[in-house]
């Protein structure tokens, strides 16, 4: 078995992420039809509260150190997936509001 370099592993992970993001972007596009200026603005203001930020920061630190338990790993992966989804919807909200003001 040939070991992959970290650069190859990064490229593979990046390509998988981009394929997933593209899929999510396309899947979520119909939701933009329900946007109102108020809804888009609220979506752009969506942020984790300080308690959640601290918890996620701890999970991030443990992930970087390689010390996550299996339950923490699953929770952290759920968080990353949620951030991906929210980021896509926020990008759609920004585009919606830009078109509204044009």
C-alpha positions, 0 to 999 in steps of 0.5 A: 500500500502506498501512503498518500502525502498530506497534500494529496489527502488535502486535495482529495478532501477539498474535492469531496467538500466542493462536490458536496457543497455544489450538491447542497447549493443546487438542492437548496436553491428552491428555498430562495423563492421563499426569501423575503428581505426580512428573512434574508437579513435574519439569516445573515445575522445568524450566529452561535451564542457564546456558550455554543462558540466555547463548546465548538472551540473546545471540540475544534481544539480536541479535533486538532489535537486528535483527542476527540471521543467518538461521540465528540467526533460525531458532534463535531462533524454535525457542527461542520455540516451545519456550518456548511448548510448555513454558509450556503444559505447565507450566500444565497441570502446575500445574493437575494438582498443584492438583487433586491437593492439593484 
